[in-house]
Structures are given as C-alpha cells and as structure tokens.
Amino acid sequence: MKFISICDPSRYGRPPLDVPTFYQHVAQESRVAFFHLPTDHSFTAVRTSSGQSTKLQVAPVPSDLPYDTFVNLAAQAHHTVSLDRIDLIFCRTLKPFPPGYLAQLKSWERDVKFVNRPSGIEEQIQADFLHRVAGAFTPEMLVTQDAATALAFFEQHQVVVAKWSNSCGGRGVFKIWYANQQFHTDNLFLGSQSFDTFEQVMDYLQNNSRTEPIQFVRYLSGVDQGDKRIVVVDGEIYGAYVRRSKSGHWVNNVTGDGECILAEVTAAEKEAIAGTVAAYGDRGLHTLGYDFLMDETGTWRISEINAGNIGGFARLELLTQQPVMARFVDWLIAFGQG
C-alpha cells in the first residue's frame, strides 16, 4: 500500500507523542510504502498540463526513524509522487488549520482515499456540529456569535466554558465566571483575564471580529475527576484513559500537566458512542477521540468528539502493554486496500 501522512513534525517537541510513535510503527511495516507530506507542501501540489494527475513533493520515510530524523523529514521532501498512485492519505496536521488547507485537500478527494475526508473535517469543526449530532449526550450547550444571547446563557448557568472550534490541546478553551463586579476568563496558555462587561469577553473570544460563532457549555463541577479519552476507530472502541491535572487545574490535557490513568468504558459511554458514531462515519471520519467530563451526578458526559488527527494510540499501548498501534496500522492497511 502506498500511504501518505501529512503533518508538521516541528510541532512535536518531545519524542513520546502519538504522531512520532505512529510514524515509527508505519515506517517499519513492510506492507507499506510510506511517504511524508509536510503540511505547507500541500499548497505546492502541481496538476499536470493534461489535468489528469496531481504531483506532490514528499519525503520517503526510512524504516529506521529515530526522533531526530522524524523532526527533520520536511527537509527531505524532494521525491515526486502522483496523487492517483497513492492508496491512502492520513491528515495529521494539528489545528488550527492554515487558511485554505482543507479546501486544498478537498480538491484531492476524487483522486485518493482519506482516513478522514477533508470535507467531513470541514463540516465537523463547525461550532454547532457537536450540538447537532451529540446534544443528547452533552451538558447544556449554546452556539452563538451574539453577545446578548451568550450573556443570557451565562446568567442561567453562572459558570460556563467557551470553546473555539479550530483548535486543539486546550488552547481554545476558556472558563468564564463573574466575581467582584467583573467577568473573568481563564485559559491554560493565555492565563486569566478580567473584563468589565460581557461584550468585552465576547470581543476577546472572537478576536474583535464579532463574526466567529463560539460554543458555550455549562461548566461541570466534576471536572476535577479528569478528562476521559476514548479512542474509537471505524466504530470500534480501542480503549480509554483518564487525563487528570497533577496541579488540580480545571483543564486536564496532557499538553498541560495531565497524567494518564487507564480507565474502563461504561455502558453509558458505549451508548453515547453508539448514538453518535454513525454521523461521523457518514462523513468519512473514521478515527475519533471521544472526551468525557463528569457531571454533578457522577455521569461522564461528552465534552468533545475529536475527529481526524487524534492522540491516544501510543498512550493506550503504554498503559495496557498491548499492541494498540499495530492493531491500528493493520486497520489502516485493510482500509487503504479495501
């Protein structure tokens, strides 16, 4: 199978992360001719004069792939391949996506199969998608770009979380509360801010554009119990683990100081997955990371469904000592050749 993975290796600042580990496993697979496409090279694809094929500049991935070689793959992207000779592409580019990235990849869908279709990703990252397909399994949620509507939701729930759609790793997640006659926000990377009015909060969240819809969710007091990640591939549950902040921060991501503990998948979580996974499969989205937070009744509720470049395979393998990555690679090969 001829396989391309797209990412920016420089975004992975330390070796034991999902994408570098994934690259190492695929590189050692004799059934795969493995190529790396740097994210920015997706924009330099050239269609032949006959219009019959698209040429990409890629790096053949060597079977021996230590971390230092992985992070320098972009410098080796001088090999030309024809898109119509590729069996499968996996977009592992981290959000936020560069402007025009998904549109470019969408134009390739007629020529090649994707692990997760760019057109499906484009729809899934819209702020209201989760509410439309999973609202029965999430906390109370509102998607709006209107400050007055958002303020009414805030006044109802007193503490809320606001989320950007095109972000990852806790970077676009903000807690909002009111104290001492001011509105306050907290973000794992940007820290705490204070504002006199809710309109100023909205300007901050929308980068002063006033056009970006924001997802607002009722804050769950059980967040200190951690953030449960369940890895799902083509409807099959691979396993679950809880990420819990060692410092007690309300954001439990591993990008912060979250530590990981193997967890069980409950009947309620299986029901939530069964009730939503088809909406993603129908859009060609096959690798999913379900995130659950605990509510005040002790029930784990869906907080996010990440579609596309999810982490968790390498983490599950470390926690279970089972060949999780090999299972995933076997699925990729079967899917690419199917």
DOLOKOL-754413 format. One record per residue (C-alpha): chain; residue in one letter; x negated, y, z. Coordinates in nm, 2 decimals, always signed. Layout:
BEGIN
+-------+------+--------+--------+--------+
| chain | resn |     c1 |     c2 |     c3 |
+-------+------+--------+--------+--------+
|     A |    a |      X |      Y |      Z |
...
+-------+------+--------+--------+--------+
This chain:
BEGIN
+-------+------+--------+--------+--------+
| chain | resn |     c1 |     c2 |     c3 |
+-------+------+--------+--------+--------+
|     A |    m |  +0.00 |  +0.00 |  +0.00 |
|     A |    k |  -0.12 |  +0.35 |  -0.09 |
|     A |    f |  -0.05 |  +0.57 |  +0.21 |
|     A |    i |  -0.10 |  +0.95 |  +0.28 |
|     A |    s |  -0.08 |  +1.11 |  +0.62 |
|     A |    i |  -0.06 |  +1.49 |  +0.64 |
|     A |    c |  -0.19 |  +1.69 |  +0.94 |
|     A |    d |  -0.44 |  +1.94 |  +1.06 |
|     A |    p |  -0.69 |  +1.74 |  +1.26 |
|     A |    s |  -0.83 |  +2.06 |  +1.43 |
|     A |    r |  -0.51 |  +2.08 |  +1.63 |
|     A |    y |  -0.61 |  +1.78 |  +1.83 |
|     A |    g |  -0.85 |  +1.90 |  +2.08 |
|     A |    r |  -0.93 |  +1.57 |  +2.25 |
|     A |    p |  -0.96 |  +1.21 |  +2.14 |
|     A |    p |  -0.70 |  +1.01 |  +2.32 |
|     A |    l |  -0.40 |  +1.16 |  +2.15 |
|     A |    d |  -0.14 |  +0.99 |  +1.93 |
|     A |    v |  -0.24 |  +1.11 |  +1.59 |
|     A |    p |  -0.62 |  +1.04 |  +1.61 |
|     A |    t |  -0.54 |  +0.69 |  +1.75 |
|     A |    f |  -0.29 |  +0.63 |  +1.48 |
|     A |    y |  -0.54 |  +0.73 |  +1.21 |
|     A |    q |  -0.79 |  +0.49 |  +1.36 |
|     A |    h |  -0.54 |  +0.20 |  +1.35 |
|     A |    v |  -0.43 |  +0.26 |  +1.00 |
|     A |    a |  -0.79 |  +0.30 |  +0.88 |
|     A |    q |  -0.87 |  -0.05 |  +1.00 |
|     A |    e |  -0.57 |  -0.20 |  +0.82 |
|     A |    s |  -0.69 |  -0.40 |  +0.51 |
|     A |    r |  -0.34 |  -0.38 |  +0.36 |
|     A |    v |  -0.35 |  +0.00 |  +0.33 |
|     A |    a |  -0.54 |  +0.24 |  +0.11 |
|     A |    f |  -0.53 |  +0.53 |  +0.34 |
|     A |    f |  -0.57 |  +0.90 |  +0.24 |
|     A |    h |  -0.56 |  +1.22 |  +0.45 |
|     A |    l |  -0.40 |  +1.53 |  +0.31 |
|     A |    p |  -0.48 |  +1.85 |  +0.51 |
|     A |    t |  -0.17 |  +2.05 |  +0.58 |
|     A |    d |  -0.29 |  +2.35 |  +0.38 |
|     A |    h |  -0.37 |  +2.13 |  +0.08 |
|     A |    s |  +0.00 |  +2.06 |  +0.04 |
|     A |    f |  +0.02 |  +2.41 |  -0.11 |
|     A |    t |  -0.25 |  +2.34 |  -0.37 |
|     A |    a |  -0.08 |  +2.05 |  -0.54 |
|     A |    v |  -0.10 |  +2.08 |  -0.92 |
|     A |    r |  +0.16 |  +1.94 |  -1.16 |
|     A |    t |  +0.02 |  +1.82 |  -1.49 |
|     A |    s |  +0.10 |  +2.01 |  -1.81 |
|     A |    s |  +0.34 |  +1.73 |  -1.91 |
|     A |    g |  +0.52 |  +1.78 |  -1.59 |
|     A |    q |  +0.51 |  +1.40 |  -1.52 |
|     A |    s |  +0.29 |  +1.38 |  -1.22 |
|     A |    t |  +0.16 |  +1.59 |  -0.93 |
|     A |    k |  -0.21 |  +1.58 |  -0.84 |
|     A |    l |  -0.33 |  +1.61 |  -0.47 |
|     A |    q |  -0.67 |  +1.66 |  -0.33 |
|     A |    v |  -0.71 |  +1.41 |  -0.04 |
|     A |    a |  -0.98 |  +1.25 |  +0.17 |
|     A |    p |  -1.01 |  +0.87 |  +0.16 |
|     A |    v |  -1.01 |  +0.77 |  +0.53 |
|     A |    p |  -1.30 |  +0.55 |  +0.62 |
|     A |    s |  -1.24 |  +0.23 |  +0.82 |
|     A |    d |  -1.49 |  +0.34 |  +1.08 |
|     A |    l |  -1.32 |  +0.66 |  +1.22 |
|     A |    p |  -1.46 |  +0.79 |  +1.54 |
|     A |    y |  -1.30 |  +1.11 |  +1.67 |
|     A |    d |  -1.57 |  +1.34 |  +1.53 |
|     A |    t |  -1.51 |  +1.20 |  +1.18 |
|     A |    f |  -1.14 |  +1.24 |  +1.22 |
|     A |    v |  -1.15 |  +1.61 |  +1.31 |
|     A |    n |  -1.37 |  +1.68 |  +1.00 |
|     A |    l |  -1.16 |  +1.49 |  +0.75 |
|     A |    a |  -1.04 |  +1.81 |  +0.58 |
|     A |    a |  -1.39 |  +1.88 |  +0.46 |
|     A |    q |  -1.39 |  +1.55 |  +0.27 |
|     A |    a |  -1.06 |  +1.62 |  +0.08 |
|     A |    h |  -1.21 |  +1.62 |  -0.27 |
|     A |    h |  -1.06 |  +1.30 |  -0.41 |
|     A |    t |  -0.77 |  +1.34 |  -0.66 |
|     A |    v |  -0.47 |  +1.11 |  -0.64 |
|     A |    s |  -0.14 |  +1.12 |  -0.84 |
|     A |    l |  +0.16 |  +1.15 |  -0.63 |
|     A |    d |  +0.36 |  +0.90 |  -0.83 |
|     A |    r |  +0.09 |  +0.63 |  -0.74 |
|     A |    i |  +0.15 |  +0.68 |  -0.37 |
|     A |    d |  +0.38 |  +0.44 |  -0.19 |
|     A |    l |  +0.45 |  +0.64 |  +0.13 |
|     A |    i |  +0.38 |  +0.97 |  +0.30 |
|     A |    f |  +0.39 |  +1.05 |  +0.67 |
|     A |    c |  +0.41 |  +1.42 |  +0.77 |
|     A |    r |  +0.22 |  +1.45 |  +1.10 |
|     A |    t |  +0.19 |  +1.83 |  +1.08 |
|     A |    l |  +0.26 |  +1.99 |  +1.42 |
|     A |    k |  +0.53 |  +2.25 |  +1.44 |
|     A |    p |  +0.56 |  +2.54 |  +1.39 |
|     A |    f |  +0.55 |  +2.45 |  +1.02 |
|     A |    p |  +0.38 |  +2.70 |  +0.79 |
|     A |    p |  +0.61 |  +2.91 |  +0.57 |
|     A |    g |  +0.71 |  +2.71 |  +0.26 |
|     A |    y |  +0.57 |  +2.38 |  +0.39 |
|     A |    l |  +0.89 |  +2.19 |  +0.40 |
|     A |    a |  +1.01 |  +2.34 |  +0.07 |
|     A |    q |  +0.69 |  +2.22 |  -0.10 |
|     A |    l |  +0.72 |  +1.87 |  +0.04 |
|     A |    k |  +1.09 |  +1.86 |  -0.05 |
|     A |    s |  +0.99 |  +1.90 |  -0.42 |
|     A |    w |  +0.80 |  +1.57 |  -0.39 |
|     A |    e |  +1.09 |  +1.36 |  -0.27 |
|     A |    r |  +1.18 |  +1.25 |  -0.63 |
|     A |    d |  +0.83 |  +1.10 |  -0.67 |
|     A |    v |  +0.75 |  +0.94 |  -0.34 |
|     A |    k |  +0.90 |  +0.79 |  -0.03 |
|     A |    f |  +0.85 |  +0.97 |  +0.31 |
|     A |    v |  +0.86 |  +0.82 |  +0.66 |
|     A |    n |  +1.07 |  +1.12 |  +0.74 |
|     A |    r |  +1.22 |  +1.30 |  +0.45 |
|     A |    p |  +1.13 |  +1.68 |  +0.44 |
|     A |    s |  +1.49 |  +1.77 |  +0.35 |
|     A |    g |  +1.61 |  +1.58 |  +0.66 |
|     A |    i |  +1.35 |  +1.75 |  +0.88 |
|     A |    e |  +1.45 |  +2.09 |  +0.74 |
|     A |    e |  +1.81 |  +2.02 |  +0.85 |
|     A |    q |  +1.72 |  +1.86 |  +1.18 |
|     A |    i |  +1.51 |  +2.16 |  +1.30 |
|     A |    q |  +1.81 |  +2.39 |  +1.27 |
|     A |    a |  +1.90 |  +2.52 |  +1.61 |
|     A |    d |  +2.26 |  +2.38 |  +1.60 |
|     A |    f |  +2.18 |  +2.03 |  +1.47 |
|     A |    l |  +2.13 |  +1.86 |  +1.81 |
|     A |    h |  +2.46 |  +2.00 |  +1.94 |
|     A |    r |  +2.64 |  +1.88 |  +1.63 |
|     A |    v |  +2.52 |  +1.52 |  +1.65 |
|     A |    a |  +2.45 |  +1.47 |  +2.02 |
|     A |    g |  +2.67 |  +1.71 |  +2.21 |
|     A |    a |  +2.85 |  +1.43 |  +2.39 |
|     A |    f |  +2.52 |  +1.32 |  +2.55 |
|     A |    t |  +2.35 |  +1.66 |  +2.63 |
|     A |    p |  +2.41 |  +1.92 |  +2.90 |
|     A |    e |  +2.63 |  +2.22 |  +2.82 |
|     A |    m |  +2.47 |  +2.39 |  +2.52 |
|     A |    l |  +2.52 |  +2.70 |  +2.31 |
|     A |    v |  +2.35 |  +2.81 |  +1.98 |
|     A |    t |  +2.38 |  +3.18 |  +1.90 |
|     A |    q |  +2.19 |  +3.49 |  +1.79 |
|     A |    d |  +2.43 |  +3.72 |  +1.97 |
|     A |    a |  +2.31 |  +3.87 |  +2.30 |
|     A |    a |  +2.67 |  +3.92 |  +2.44 |
|     A |    t |  +2.76 |  +3.56 |  +2.37 |
|     A |    a |  +2.44 |  +3.43 |  +2.52 |
|     A |    l |  +2.49 |  +3.65 |  +2.83 |
|     A |    a |  +2.83 |  +3.50 |  +2.89 |
|     A |    f |  +2.68 |  +3.15 |  +2.88 |
|     A |    f |  +2.41 |  +3.26 |  +3.12 |
|     A |    e |  +2.66 |  +3.41 |  +3.36 |
|     A |    q |  +2.85 |  +3.09 |  +3.36 |
|     A |    h |  +2.55 |  +2.87 |  +3.44 |
|     A |    q |  +2.32 |  +3.12 |  +3.63 |
|     A |    v |  +2.00 |  +2.94 |  +3.52 |
|     A |    v |  +1.95 |  +2.84 |  +3.16 |
|     A |    v |  +1.68 |  +2.72 |  +2.92 |
|     A |    a |  +1.63 |  +2.88 |  +2.58 |
|     A |    k |  +1.46 |  +2.68 |  +2.30 |
|     A |    w |  +1.30 |  +2.77 |  +1.97 |
|     A |    s |  +1.38 |  +2.51 |  +1.70 |
|     A |    n |  +1.05 |  +2.52 |  +1.51 |
|     A |    s |  +0.81 |  +2.45 |  +1.79 |
|     A |    c |  +0.66 |  +2.16 |  +1.99 |
|     A |    g |  +0.48 |  +2.08 |  +2.31 |
|     A |    g |  +0.68 |  +2.31 |  +2.54 |
|     A |    r |  +0.56 |  +2.62 |  +2.35 |
|     A |    g |  +0.91 |  +2.74 |  +2.25 |
|     A |    v |  +1.09 |  +2.65 |  +2.58 |
|     A |    f |  +1.19 |  +2.93 |  +2.82 |
|     A |    k |  +1.36 |  +2.92 |  +3.16 |
|     A |    i |  +1.58 |  +3.22 |  +3.23 |
|     A |    w |  +1.72 |  +3.34 |  +3.57 |
|     A |    y |  +1.82 |  +3.66 |  +3.75 |
|     A |    a |  +1.68 |  +3.78 |  +4.08 |
|     A |    n |  +1.60 |  +4.12 |  +4.24 |
|     A |    q |  +1.81 |  +4.30 |  +3.98 |
|     A |    q |  +1.60 |  +4.18 |  +3.69 |
|     A |    f |  +1.62 |  +3.89 |  +3.44 |
|     A |    h |  +1.31 |  +3.66 |  +3.45 |
|     A |    t |  +1.17 |  +3.42 |  +3.19 |
|     A |    d |  +0.91 |  +3.15 |  +3.23 |
|     A |    n |  +0.71 |  +2.97 |  +2.96 |
|     A |    l |  +0.44 |  +2.71 |  +3.00 |
|     A |    f |  +0.20 |  +2.90 |  +2.78 |
|     A |    l |  +0.32 |  +3.26 |  +2.79 |
|     A |    g |  +0.38 |  +3.27 |  +3.17 |
|     A |    s |  +0.65 |  +3.48 |  +3.34 |
|     A |    q |  +0.81 |  +3.80 |  +3.22 |
|     A |    s |  +1.07 |  +4.03 |  +3.37 |
|     A |    f |  +1.33 |  +4.24 |  +3.19 |
|     A |    d |  +1.59 |  +4.50 |  +3.29 |
|     A |    t |  +1.86 |  +4.38 |  +3.05 |
|     A |    f |  +1.96 |  +4.06 |  +2.88 |
|     A |    e |  +1.93 |  +4.23 |  +2.54 |
|     A |    q |  +1.56 |  +4.27 |  +2.62 |
|     A |    v |  +1.54 |  +3.90 |  +2.69 |
|     A |    m |  +1.70 |  +3.83 |  +2.35 |
|     A |    d |  +1.46 |  +4.06 |  +2.18 |
|     A |    y |  +1.17 |  +3.88 |  +2.35 |
|     A |    l |  +1.31 |  +3.53 |  +2.25 |
|     A |    q |  +1.38 |  +3.64 |  +1.89 |
|     A |    n |  +1.05 |  +3.83 |  +1.84 |
|     A |    n |  +1.25 |  +4.15 |  +1.80 |
|     A |    s |  +1.42 |  +4.02 |  +1.48 |
|     A |    r |  +1.77 |  +3.97 |  +1.62 |
|     A |    t |  +1.84 |  +3.72 |  +1.35 |
|     A |    e |  +1.70 |  +3.39 |  +1.49 |
|     A |    p |  +1.96 |  +3.16 |  +1.64 |
|     A |    i |  +1.85 |  +3.04 |  +1.99 |
|     A |    q |  +1.95 |  +2.72 |  +2.16 |
|     A |    f |  +2.06 |  +2.77 |  +2.52 |
|     A |    v |  +2.11 |  +2.48 |  +2.76 |
|     A |    r |  +2.22 |  +2.46 |  +3.12 |
|     A |    y |  +1.92 |  +2.42 |  +3.34 |
|     A |    l |  +1.92 |  +2.07 |  +3.51 |
|     A |    s |  +1.81 |  +2.07 |  +3.87 |
|     A |    g |  +1.68 |  +1.72 |  +3.84 |
|     A |    v |  +1.40 |  +1.83 |  +3.61 |
|     A |    d |  +1.15 |  +1.76 |  +3.88 |
|     A |    q |  +1.21 |  +1.39 |  +3.83 |
|     A |    g |  +1.03 |  +1.43 |  +3.50 |
|     A |    d |  +1.10 |  +1.41 |  +3.13 |
|     A |    k |  +1.17 |  +1.07 |  +2.99 |
|     A |    r |  +1.04 |  +1.00 |  +2.63 |
|     A |    i |  +1.20 |  +0.70 |  +2.45 |
|     A |    v |  +1.03 |  +0.61 |  +2.12 |
|     A |    v |  +1.26 |  +0.48 |  +1.85 |
|     A |    v |  +1.17 |  +0.36 |  +1.50 |
|     A |    d |  +1.44 |  +0.29 |  +1.25 |
|     A |    g |  +1.69 |  +0.23 |  +1.53 |
|     A |    e |  +1.46 |  +0.00 |  +1.73 |
|     A |    i |  +1.36 |  +0.11 |  +2.08 |
|     A |    y |  +0.98 |  +0.07 |  +2.13 |
|     A |    g |  +0.97 |  +0.17 |  +2.50 |
|     A |    a |  +1.00 |  +0.46 |  +2.74 |
|     A |    y |  +0.78 |  +0.65 |  +2.98 |
|     A |    v |  +0.84 |  +0.95 |  +3.21 |
|     A |    r |  +0.62 |  +1.26 |  +3.19 |
|     A |    r |  +0.60 |  +1.44 |  +3.53 |
|     A |    s |  +0.42 |  +1.76 |  +3.61 |
|     A |    k |  +0.15 |  +1.70 |  +3.87 |
|     A |    s |  +0.19 |  +2.06 |  +3.99 |
|     A |    g |  +0.57 |  +2.05 |  +4.01 |
|     A |    h |  +0.62 |  +2.28 |  +3.71 |
|     A |    w |  +0.96 |  +2.26 |  +3.55 |
|     A |    v |  +0.80 |  +2.17 |  +3.21 |
|     A |    n |  +0.67 |  +1.82 |  +3.22 |
|     A |    n |  +0.49 |  +1.80 |  +2.89 |
|     A |    v |  +0.15 |  +1.62 |  +2.86 |
|     A |    t |  +0.04 |  +1.95 |  +2.69 |
|     A |    g |  +0.07 |  +2.09 |  +3.04 |
|     A |    d |  -0.03 |  +1.88 |  +3.33 |
|     A |    g |  +0.23 |  +1.60 |  +3.29 |
|     A |    e |  +0.12 |  +1.25 |  +3.39 |
|     A |    c |  +0.29 |  +0.94 |  +3.23 |
|     A |    i |  +0.46 |  +0.65 |  +3.41 |
|     A |    l |  +0.61 |  +0.35 |  +3.23 |
|     A |    a |  +0.99 |  +0.36 |  +3.26 |
|     A |    e |  +1.30 |  +0.14 |  +3.18 |
|     A |    v |  +1.56 |  +0.23 |  +2.93 |
|     A |    t |  +1.90 |  +0.24 |  +3.09 |
|     A |    a |  +2.23 |  +0.12 |  +2.95 |
|     A |    a |  +2.35 |  +0.49 |  +2.93 |
|     A |    e |  +2.04 |  +0.59 |  +2.73 |
|     A |    k |  +2.09 |  +0.30 |  +2.49 |
|     A |    e |  +2.44 |  +0.42 |  +2.44 |
|     A |    a |  +2.32 |  +0.77 |  +2.37 |
|     A |    i |  +2.07 |  +0.64 |  +2.12 |
|     A |    a |  +2.32 |  +0.42 |  +1.95 |
|     A |    g |  +2.56 |  +0.71 |  +1.93 |
|     A |    t |  +2.32 |  +0.94 |  +1.76 |
|     A |    v |  +2.05 |  +0.75 |  +1.57 |
|     A |    a |  +2.26 |  +0.70 |  +1.25 |
|     A |    a |  +2.29 |  +1.07 |  +1.20 |
|     A |    y |  +1.91 |  +1.08 |  +1.17 |
|     A |    g |  +1.87 |  +0.77 |  +0.96 |
|     A |    d |  +2.13 |  +0.90 |  +0.72 |
|     A |    r |  +1.89 |  +1.19 |  +0.66 |
|     A |    g |  +1.59 |  +0.97 |  +0.61 |
|     A |    l |  +1.44 |  +1.04 |  +0.96 |
|     A |    h |  +1.30 |  +0.71 |  +1.09 |
|     A |    t |  +1.07 |  +0.80 |  +1.37 |
|     A |    l |  +1.24 |  +0.96 |  +1.67 |
|     A |    g |  +1.13 |  +1.07 |  +2.02 |
|     A |    y |  +1.43 |  +1.10 |  +2.25 |
|     A |    d |  +1.37 |  +1.32 |  +2.55 |
|     A |    f |  +1.59 |  +1.29 |  +2.86 |
|     A |    l |  +1.62 |  +1.50 |  +3.17 |
|     A |    m |  +1.80 |  +1.41 |  +3.49 |
|     A |    d |  +2.12 |  +1.60 |  +3.59 |
|     A |    e |  +2.25 |  +1.66 |  +3.94 |
|     A |    t |  +2.44 |  +1.33 |  +3.93 |
|     A |    g |  +2.13 |  +1.13 |  +3.87 |
|     A |    t |  +2.22 |  +1.06 |  +3.50 |
|     A |    w |  +1.95 |  +1.11 |  +3.23 |
|     A |    r |  +2.09 |  +1.34 |  +2.97 |
|     A |    i |  +1.94 |  +1.41 |  +2.62 |
|     A |    s |  +1.75 |  +1.73 |  +2.61 |
|     A |    e |  +1.58 |  +1.69 |  +2.27 |
|     A |    i |  +1.57 |  +1.44 |  +1.98 |
|     A |    n |  +1.24 |  +1.50 |  +1.81 |
|     A |    a |  +1.23 |  +1.37 |  +1.45 |
|     A |    g |  +0.92 |  +1.33 |  +1.25 |
|     A |    n |  +0.57 |  +1.36 |  +1.40 |
|     A |    i |  +0.65 |  +1.22 |  +1.74 |
|     A |    g |  +0.40 |  +1.11 |  +2.00 |
|     A |    g |  +0.44 |  +0.81 |  +2.22 |
|     A |    f |  +0.30 |  +0.51 |  +2.03 |
|     A |    a |  -0.05 |  +0.53 |  +2.17 |
|     A |    r |  +0.08 |  +0.62 |  +2.52 |
|     A |    l |  +0.31 |  +0.32 |  +2.53 |
|     A |    e |  +0.02 |  +0.10 |  +2.42 |
|     A |    l |  -0.19 |  +0.24 |  +2.71 |
|     A |    l |  +0.09 |  +0.19 |  +2.96 |
|     A |    t |  +0.21 |  -0.16 |  +2.85 |
|     A |    q |  -0.12 |  -0.30 |  +2.72 |
|     A |    q |  +0.09 |  -0.43 |  +2.43 |
|     A |    p |  +0.01 |  -0.38 |  +2.06 |
|     A |    v |  +0.26 |  -0.10 |  +2.01 |
|     A |    m |  +0.05 |  +0.08 |  +1.74 |
|     A |    a |  +0.01 |  -0.25 |  +1.54 |
|     A |    r |  +0.38 |  -0.30 |  +1.55 |
|     A |    f |  +0.44 |  +0.05 |  +1.42 |
|     A |    v |  +0.18 |  +0.00 |  +1.14 |
|     A |    d |  +0.34 |  -0.33 |  +1.04 |
|     A |    w |  +0.68 |  -0.14 |  +1.01 |
|     A |    l |  +0.52 |  +0.13 |  +0.80 |
|     A |    i |  +0.38 |  -0.12 |  +0.56 |
|     A |    a |  +0.71 |  -0.30 |  +0.53 |
|     A |    f |  +0.89 |  +0.02 |  +0.48 |
|     A |    g |  +0.65 |  +0.16 |  +0.23 |
|     A |    q |  +0.67 |  -0.16 |  +0.02 |
|     A |    g |  +1.04 |  -0.21 |  +0.06 |
+-------+------+--------+--------+--------+
